[in-house]
């Protein structure tokens, strides 16, 4: 009998479906390890920032003040001398707590002056100046706040106390400079960038429509006219005369005696002493002793120094911020968009 006609053919085994292929866990293990390796250091840094910020906030809440109290020694007691530091370019706004010495912000300095003024324990203020100067209005605001503090003020100069840095020093009752400090630079400066030559080379022309001949005064797109120079020179001369007058009053000199010294040049501490622009050569400890003397403090004074403590949000924001090496559009417009007048020494 042939297989085709066999009544009981041999049954074939049922075909089995393909066995699912087991996933290889190696990839996921590697992913978890790599992610953990990158994430842990970042989380640790943020954790350290948060813990540090919380600790600062707790200390601030406990003390109720933004000042640090530094006794000169364990036996120091009695009334205090408050130290206020003016470090960096004098400008409107807040000082940067993360970049000490870059900018001396008026808001921060005025707050510290007010604290010293309102503190009955503070008998004198020591103003530590290390600045090339800055904005005219910013310098003048600090000067007048110091004049209204109602307490003796001693200035101690650091590396540089020039132009606006010297301007604010005129509110002091006594000025001490290091023999090698650079000070003076009594004068006013105004700068106007001009891109006309560059624009001509690249073939770019700006069409400016104004409502009056002085509306685009100081424009970087064209050269300043002689009439515009004379117009702006009157403004510079007016501010300069005010600066000379303030120096004369602050140093007990005549305007005629100050004017030959007010050519914008800087002087060393020794030269400034000879020219009666400062009262004494010395160091910060000498300034502390003089402030204590003027404040009627007998014995070793207690020292209070005001420093800003950044808030938690500021710490987190600063840590996340990435500063570009290229200036922003706002920074460029701030530089070229309007004329500036400064009490600033540019030799730094």
C-alpha positions as CSV (number, residue, x, y, z in Angstrom):
1,X,0.0,0.0,0.0
2,X,1.4,3.4,-0.9
3,X,1.8,6.1,1.7
4,X,-0.9,8.2,0.0
5,X,-3.5,5.4,0.5
6,X,-2.3,4.4,4.0
7,X,-5.3,4.6,6.4
8,X,-3.1,5.5,9.4
9,X,-0.5,7.9,8.4
10,X,2.1,8.8,11.0
11,X,1.1,12.2,12.5
12,X,3.6,15.0,12.3
13,X,4.6,16.8,15.5
14,X,2.9,20.2,16.0
15,X,4.9,23.1,14.9
16,X,5.9,25.2,17.9
17,X,5.8,29.1,17.8
18,X,9.3,30.9,17.9
19,X,10.6,31.3,21.5
20,X,10.7,35.0,22.5
21,X,14.2,36.4,22.6
22,X,15.2,37.4,26.1
23,X,16.3,41.1,26.4
24,X,19.9,41.7,27.2
25,X,20.0,43.7,30.4
26,X,23.6,44.8,29.8
27,X,22.5,48.0,28.0
28,X,20.2,49.1,30.8
29,X,22.8,48.4,33.5
30,X,25.3,50.5,31.6
31,X,22.7,53.3,31.2
32,X,21.9,53.4,34.9
33,X,25.6,53.4,35.9
34,X,26.5,56.2,33.5
35,X,23.4,58.3,34.5
36,X,24.3,57.8,38.2
37,X,27.9,58.7,37.6
38,X,26.9,62.0,36.0
39,X,24.0,62.8,38.2
40,X,25.6,62.3,41.6
41,X,28.2,65.0,41.4
42,X,25.7,67.5,40.1
43,X,23.2,66.6,42.9
44,X,26.0,66.8,45.4
45,X,27.0,70.3,44.3
46,X,23.4,71.5,44.5
47,X,22.9,69.8,47.8
48,X,26.0,71.6,49.2
49,X,24.7,75.0,47.9
50,X,21.2,74.4,49.4
51,X,22.6,73.4,52.8
52,X,25.0,76.3,52.8
53,X,22.3,78.7,51.9
54,X,19.9,77.4,54.5
55,X,22.7,77.7,57.1
56,X,23.2,81.3,56.1
57,X,19.5,82.0,56.3
58,X,19.2,80.4,59.7
59,X,22.2,82.5,61.0
60,X,20.6,85.7,59.5
61,X,17.3,84.9,61.1
62,X,18.9,84.3,64.4
63,X,21.0,87.4,64.4
64,X,18.3,89.7,62.8
65,X,21.1,91.7,61.1
66,X,23.3,91.5,58.0
67,X,26.4,92.5,59.9
68,X,29.3,90.5,61.2
69,X,30.6,91.5,64.6
70,X,34.4,91.0,64.7
71,X,35.9,91.9,68.1
72,X,39.5,92.9,67.8
73,X,40.3,90.5,70.6
74,X,38.4,88.4,73.1
75,X,38.7,91.2,75.6
76,X,37.2,93.8,73.3
77,X,34.1,95.5,74.6
78,X,32.2,98.8,74.6
79,X,31.0,101.0,71.7
80,X,31.8,100.0,68.2
81,X,33.5,101.3,65.0
82,X,31.6,100.2,61.9
83,X,33.6,99.3,58.8
84,X,32.0,100.0,55.4
85,X,33.9,98.8,52.4
86,X,33.7,100.5,49.0
87,X,35.4,98.1,46.6
88,X,35.3,98.2,42.8
89,X,33.7,100.6,40.3
90,X,31.1,102.8,41.9
91,X,27.7,102.3,40.2
92,X,24.0,102.5,40.8
93,X,22.3,99.4,42.1
94,X,23.3,96.5,44.3
95,X,26.9,95.2,44.9
96,X,27.4,91.7,43.6
97,X,27.8,89.4,46.7
98,X,29.3,86.7,44.5
99,X,32.0,88.9,42.9
100,X,33.3,91.1,45.8
101,X,35.3,94.0,44.5
102,X,33.8,94.2,41.0
103,X,31.1,96.8,41.7
104,X,30.4,99.0,44.6
105,X,26.6,99.4,44.3
106,X,25.0,102.5,45.8
107,X,22.0,100.6,47.2
108,X,24.2,98.2,49.2
109,X,26.5,101.0,50.5
110,X,23.5,103.3,51.4
111,X,21.9,100.4,53.4
112,X,25.2,99.9,55.3
113,X,25.5,103.7,56.0
114,X,21.9,103.6,57.3
115,X,22.6,100.7,59.6
116,X,25.6,102.5,61.1
117,X,23.6,105.6,61.5
118,X,20.8,103.9,63.3
119,X,23.0,101.7,65.5
120,X,23.5,103.5,68.8
121,X,26.5,101.4,69.6
122,X,28.3,102.6,66.5
123,X,30.2,105.8,67.5
124,X,32.3,106.2,64.3
125,X,32.4,104.9,60.7
126,X,35.5,103.6,59.0
127,X,35.2,103.8,55.2
128,X,37.6,101.5,53.5
129,X,38.0,102.7,49.9
130,X,39.5,100.7,47.1
131,X,38.0,102.1,43.9
132,X,38.9,103.8,40.7
133,X,35.6,105.8,40.9
134,X,32.6,105.5,38.7
135,X,29.3,107.2,38.0
136,X,28.9,110.9,38.9
137,X,25.5,110.5,40.4
138,X,26.4,107.3,42.2
139,X,29.5,108.9,43.8
140,X,27.5,112.0,44.8
141,X,24.7,110.0,46.4
142,X,27.2,108.1,48.6
143,X,29.0,111.3,49.5
144,X,25.8,113.0,50.6
145,X,24.7,109.9,52.6
146,X,28.0,109.9,54.4
147,X,27.6,113.6,55.2
148,X,24.3,112.9,56.7
149,X,25.4,110.0,58.8
150,X,25.9,112.2,61.9
151,X,28.9,110.3,63.1
152,X,32.7,110.8,62.7
153,X,34.1,109.2,59.5
154,X,37.6,108.0,58.9
155,X,38.7,106.9,55.4
156,X,41.4,104.4,54.8
157,X,42.6,104.0,51.3
158,X,43.7,100.8,49.7
159,X,45.5,100.3,46.4
160,X,43.3,102.9,44.7
161,X,41.0,105.7,45.8
162,X,40.8,107.8,42.7
163,X,38.3,110.1,41.1
164,X,34.9,109.0,42.4
165,X,36.8,107.1,45.1
166,X,38.4,110.3,46.2
167,X,35.1,112.2,45.8
168,X,33.3,110.1,48.4
169,X,36.3,110.4,50.7
170,X,35.7,114.1,51.0
171,X,32.9,113.3,53.5
172,X,35.5,112.1,56.0
173,X,36.8,113.9,59.0
174,X,40.2,112.2,58.6
175,X,41.9,110.4,55.6
176,X,44.6,107.8,55.9
177,X,46.4,106.5,52.9
178,X,49.0,103.8,52.4
179,X,52.3,105.3,51.3
180,X,51.8,103.5,48.0
181,X,48.1,104.1,47.5
182,X,47.1,105.9,44.3
183,X,44.6,108.7,44.9
184,X,43.4,112.0,43.5
185,X,42.5,111.9,39.8
186,X,40.3,114.9,40.4
187,X,38.4,115.3,37.1
188,X,35.6,114.2,34.9
189,X,35.6,112.0,31.8
190,X,33.0,111.3,29.1
191,X,33.6,108.8,26.3
192,X,31.9,108.5,23.0
193,X,32.6,105.5,20.8
194,X,32.7,106.2,17.1
195,X,32.1,103.5,14.4
196,X,31.8,105.8,11.4
197,X,35.2,104.7,9.9
198,X,34.3,101.0,10.3
199,X,30.8,101.5,8.8
200,X,32.3,103.3,5.8
201,X,34.7,100.3,5.2
202,X,31.9,97.7,5.3
203,X,29.5,99.9,3.3
204,X,26.9,100.4,6.0
205,X,25.0,103.6,6.3
206,X,22.5,104.6,9.0
207,X,19.7,107.0,8.2
208,X,18.7,108.9,11.3
209,X,15.7,111.2,11.5
210,X,15.4,113.5,14.5
211,X,13.1,116.2,15.9
212,X,16.1,118.5,16.6
213,X,19.8,118.9,15.9
214,X,20.9,117.5,19.3
215,X,18.6,114.5,19.4
216,X,21.3,112.2,18.0
217,X,24.1,113.9,19.9
218,X,26.8,111.3,20.8
219,X,25.7,108.9,18.0
220,X,28.3,106.3,17.3
221,X,27.3,106.4,13.6
222,X,28.8,109.7,12.8
223,X,31.6,112.0,13.9
224,X,30.8,114.7,16.5
225,X,30.7,118.2,15.3
226,X,32.7,121.0,16.8
227,X,29.5,122.7,18.0
228,X,28.5,119.5,19.8
229,X,31.9,119.2,21.4
230,X,31.6,122.8,22.8
231,X,28.1,122.0,24.0
232,X,29.2,118.9,25.9
233,X,32.3,120.5,27.2
234,X,30.1,123.0,29.2
235,X,28.5,120.0,30.9
236,X,31.8,118.5,31.8
237,X,33.2,121.8,33.1
238,X,30.1,122.3,35.3
239,X,30.5,118.9,37.0
240,X,34.3,119.5,37.2
241,X,33.8,122.8,39.1
242,X,31.4,121.0,41.5
243,X,34.1,118.3,42.1
244,X,36.8,121.0,42.8
245,X,34.5,122.8,45.2
246,X,33.8,119.6,47.1
247,X,37.5,118.8,47.4
248,X,38.2,122.4,48.6
249,X,35.5,122.1,51.3
250,X,36.5,118.6,52.3
251,X,40.2,119.4,52.6
252,X,39.8,122.9,54.0
253,X,41.6,124.4,51.0
254,X,40.7,127.2,48.6
255,X,39.4,126.5,45.2
256,X,42.5,128.3,43.8
257,X,44.7,125.9,45.7
258,X,42.8,122.8,44.5
259,X,42.5,123.6,40.8
260,X,46.2,123.1,39.9
261,X,46.0,119.6,41.5
262,X,42.8,118.8,39.7
263,X,44.2,117.9,36.3
264,X,43.1,114.2,36.4
265,X,46.5,112.9,37.6
266,X,46.9,110.5,40.4
267,X,49.3,110.8,43.4
268,X,50.9,108.3,45.7
269,X,50.0,108.4,49.4
270,X,53.2,110.3,50.2
271,X,52.6,112.9,47.4
272,X,49.0,113.3,48.5
273,X,50.1,114.0,52.1
274,X,52.5,116.7,50.9
275,X,49.7,118.2,48.9
276,X,47.3,118.1,51.8
277,X,45.0,115.7,50.0
278,X,45.2,113.2,52.9
279,X,45.9,113.6,56.6
280,X,48.1,110.7,57.5
281,X,50.0,107.7,56.1
282,X,49.1,104.4,57.7
283,X,47.1,101.2,57.7
284,X,43.7,99.9,58.6
285,X,44.6,99.4,62.3
286,X,45.6,103.1,62.4
287,X,42.3,104.0,60.9
288,X,40.4,102.0,63.5
289,X,42.3,103.7,66.3
290,X,41.6,107.2,64.8
291,X,37.9,106.4,64.3
292,X,37.7,105.2,68.0
293,X,39.4,108.5,69.1
294,X,37.0,110.7,67.1
295,X,34.1,108.6,68.3
296,X,35.1,109.1,72.0
297,X,35.8,105.4,72.5
298,X,38.2,104.7,75.3
299,X,40.0,101.4,75.2
300,X,39.9,98.8,72.4
301,X,36.8,99.3,70.2
302,X,34.4,96.7,69.1
303,X,34.5,96.3,65.3
304,X,31.3,95.8,63.2
305,X,31.6,95.0,59.5
306,X,28.6,95.0,57.2
307,X,28.5,92.4,54.5
308,X,25.6,91.2,52.4
309,X,24.4,87.6,52.8
310,X,22.8,86.4,49.5
311,X,19.4,84.7,49.8
312,X,18.8,81.1,48.9
313,X,17.2,82.0,45.5
314,X,20.2,84.2,44.6
315,X,22.6,81.4,45.4
316,X,20.7,78.9,43.2
317,X,20.3,81.5,40.4
318,X,24.0,82.3,40.4
319,X,25.0,78.7,40.4
320,X,22.8,78.0,37.4
321,X,23.7,81.1,35.4
322,X,26.3,80.7,32.6
323,X,28.0,83.9,31.7
324,X,28.5,84.3,28.0
325,X,31.9,85.5,26.8
326,X,30.2,87.7,24.2
327,X,28.4,90.9,25.3
328,X,24.6,90.8,25.1
329,X,22.6,93.2,22.9
330,X,21.5,95.1,26.0
331,X,25.1,95.5,27.1
332,X,26.1,96.8,23.7
333,X,23.3,99.3,23.6
334,X,24.1,100.4,27.1
335,X,27.7,101.2,25.9
336,X,26.9,102.9,22.6
337,X,23.4,104.1,23.2
338,X,23.8,107.2,25.4
339,X,26.6,109.5,26.6
340,X,28.2,108.8,29.9
341,X,29.8,111.1,32.4
342,X,32.2,109.5,35.0
343,X,34.4,110.3,37.9
344,X,36.7,107.5,37.0
345,X,40.4,106.9,36.6
346,X,41.0,104.8,33.4
347,X,44.6,104.1,34.0
348,X,43.8,100.8,35.8
